[in-house]
C-alpha cells in the first residue's frame, strides 16, 4: 500500500476507535477521553514510522489537512456522546 493509503486507514481506525471507546467500553468518562487523546498520538506517524519505513511524512500538507479533519470528526463524536448522555447538563 502507498503511504497515503496507510494514512487514511490509520485515521479511519482512529475514528472507529473513538466510537468503540465511547459507546461500547464501560469505563469512567475521564478514562475514555484519555484513550481518545492517546489514539491521536498513534495517528501522528511517530510510532508507525518505526514499524513502517514508508509511512507518510507528517510535514506534508496532505497529512496536516487529513489529521485536522480527523481531529474534528473525533471531537464531534465526543460532543455527540456528551450531549446524548447529558454530561453537559451537570
N, C-alpha and C positions, 0 to 999 in steps of 0.2 A: 504494500500500500504506500501511497505517497504521504509526505509529511502533512499535507493539508487534510487528507482523509483521516489520518490519525488524530489530528487536532479536533476535527468535527466529531469523531467517535468519542474522544475523551470529554468533550463538552456535553455531548448528549448523555453520556454516562453520569456526568455531574448533575444534570437536570433530573434524571431518573433517580439518582441517589438522594437528592433533596426531597423528592416526592415520597420515596420509600421511608426516609428517616422521619419525616413529619407525620405521615398518615399511617404507617404500619409498625413503627417501633414505639413501644410504650415505656418511655423514659421521661424524666422531667424536661420541661421546655428549655431550660438553660443548657442541658447537655445536647439537645437537638440542635440548637443554634451553634454550639461549639463544633459539632460534627460537620455542619454545613460550612463553617469557616475553614475547617481543616480540608474539606473537599476542594475548596478553592486553591489551596496550596498545591495539591496534586495536579491541578489543571495547569499550573503556571510553568510547566516544562522542566523545572529543575530536576525532580526525581526521574521523570520519564526520559530525559536526555541521557542519563546514566545507563538506562536499560536499553533504549533505542537510540543509537547514534545519529540516525537520520531524522530525528524529531524536529518539528518546526522551530525556527528561531523566534524567541519571544520578542525580539526587537523589530519584527516585521509588522507592517500595517495590518495584514490580514489577521494576525494573532491579536493585536490590540483591539481591533474592532469586534472580532468574534468573542473575545473574552469579556468585553464590556456588555455585549448583548446577553451573554450567558449570565453575567452577574445580575443584570436587570431581570432576567427571567426567574432566576432563583430567588431574588428578593421579592418579586411579585408573588411567587408561590408561597413564600414565607408570610407575606402580608395577608394573602387569602386564608392561610391557616390560622393566623392570629385573629382575623376578623370572624371566621367561621366558628371558632371555638370560644369566642368572646373574651379573649385575653386582653383586648384593648379597652374593655369596659371596666376593668377592675381598678 
